[in-house]
Amino acid sequence: MKSKDDKKKDIDSLRQDLEKSRNLFVTGYEKLRVDQDFELRKAVRGAGGKYRVVKNNVAGKASEGTPAEQVLNSLRGMTSLAYTTNDPVALAKALTAYAKANPTFTFKAGMVEGRVIDVGAINELATMPPREEILAKLLFLINAPAQRLVTALSAVGRNLAVVVDQGVKENKFKES
């Protein structure tokens, strides 16, 4: 059994992680074998996140005063947390893919950018394109009108140069 100091260290460590991360997925991991747990942790690390098995009362105490308090204050059953400070879509995709392969792994709730979401929203989040792809599309949409404007402006000068060149070739304009 852990000493009171060890429990306090666990709570403080979890509190620091919860204060840093604005994206959190609360999951249930009942009946996972060791090799399945290893694969889950590997998938979470690959998505840029962290994974932690927690006791419900420790999670509740550690979350007091943090944005995660709404999600972690009334947990039941075996609970684990997957959290990240980076892209929540990548972590949601990794967890959802793992949940499809291992039906004993379930979602309980989540928090994205400080807002509480339900299990349905987690699945919707997992179907979104990655952050980089969304930014690339946004930059294309911002850049496209500017490209069209430059093309239109350069077309006037280009057309004028073509007319002058044709006039010179047909001796309609005298060269100086």
N, C-alpha and C positions, 0 to 999 in steps of 0.2 A: 504494500500500500504506500502511496506517495505521501511525503511529508507536506505540511502546510506550506513550507517555503517552495517546494517543487510545484505545488498546485498554483501558487501565486505567480511563479515564473511562467508557467504554461498560460495563465490568463493574460499576463502582461505581454507575452510574445504574440499571442493571438490578437490582442487588442491593437498592437502595433501594425500587424498585417492588415487588420480590418480598417484601420484608419487610413492606410495607404491605398488600398484597393477600392475602386468605385464599381467594380464588376465582380459579382459573386454568384455562384450557383450552389444551392444546397441540395445534396443528393443523399439517397439511401443506398447502402452497399451490402445488404444482407445476402448471405450465401455466396459471396465471391471467394474463389480459391486464391491462393497466394500468387499463382502465375497470372490470373486474371487481374489481380490488383497491381501487379508489376506492369502489365500492359496498359492499364488505365493511367498509372502514374507517368509512364513513358509518353502516352498520347497527350496528357495535360502539359508536360514539359515541352513537347514538340509544338504546342500551340502557344507557348509563352506564358503559361500559367503555373500556379502552385496548387498542390492537392494536400489535404490534411484531414485525417480522421479526428473527430472531436467528440467529447462528452457533451451532452445537451446542456447541462448546467454550466459547464465551463464556457461554452459558446454564448449562453445567455448573459453570463456575468461579463465576459470580455466585450460583448457588443454594446453594453450600456453606454449611452452618450455618443454612439457612432451612427452613421446612416444605416448600418446593417442591423440595428436593434429591432426594427419592425419585422425583419425576416427571421431572426434568430431567437426571439424571446419565448416562443412556445413550441419548441421542437419535441418530437416523439420518435421513438425507435432509434435504430442505428443511423448515425448521421456523419456525413463527410462534407467538406467544403472544397470547392474548386474556385480559385479567384485569380484575377489578373489586374494589372494596372494598364495593360495595353489593349489590344483589340478584343472586345468581347465576342465578336462574331466567330473568330477563329477558335476560341475556347468552346463556344456553344456547338460549333460544327464537330469538334473533336469529341465532346461529351455525348452528343446525339448519335454520332456514328458508333461510339462504343456501346451506348445503350441499346442500339439496334442489334448489335452482335451479342450482347449479354443482357437478356431481359430482366435479370435479377437486379440490375443497376437501374435505379429510378430517380427522377427529379422530384423534389419537394417544392422548391420555390427558387427565386432568383432576384438579383438586383443588378440593373444595368445603368451606369452613369448616375448612381445614387437613387434610382427609382425602382420600386418593388415591381416585379413582374411575376406572372403565374406560369405554369407549366406549358400552356398553349403558346404563350409569347416566346418562351425559350425555343420551342420548335420552329416558330416563325423566324426568329433571329438566326437559327441555324441554316435557313434556306436563303438568307441574304447573301449577295456577293461579298467578297472580302473588302476590307477598307480601302486597299490600294486600288482595286478595280473601280470602286465608287468615286474615288478621288480622280482617277484617270478620266472617267466619263465626265465628271464635273469640269475638269480642266479643258477637255475637248469642247464642251458646250460653251465655255467662256471664251475660248480661243477662236472658235469658228466664225463668229461675226467679224472679228478683227481681221481674219484672213480674207474674208469676202470683201471687206472695205478696201484693204490693200490691193486686192486683185482688181477691183473696179477702178480705183484711182490710177493704177499703173496701166490699165487698159486704155485710158484716154490718151496718155502720152505715147503709148505704143501705137495706137491707131493714127495719131498725128504723124509720127515718124514714118509709118508705112505710106501714108498719103504723100508726104513730102518726097520720099524715096521714089515712089512711082512717078511723080511729076518730073523729077530730075531725069529719070530714065527715059521718059517720053519727051524730053526737051520742052516741057511746058514752063519750066522755071529755068532761068538762066543762072548758071553758076557764076559766082563772083570771083 
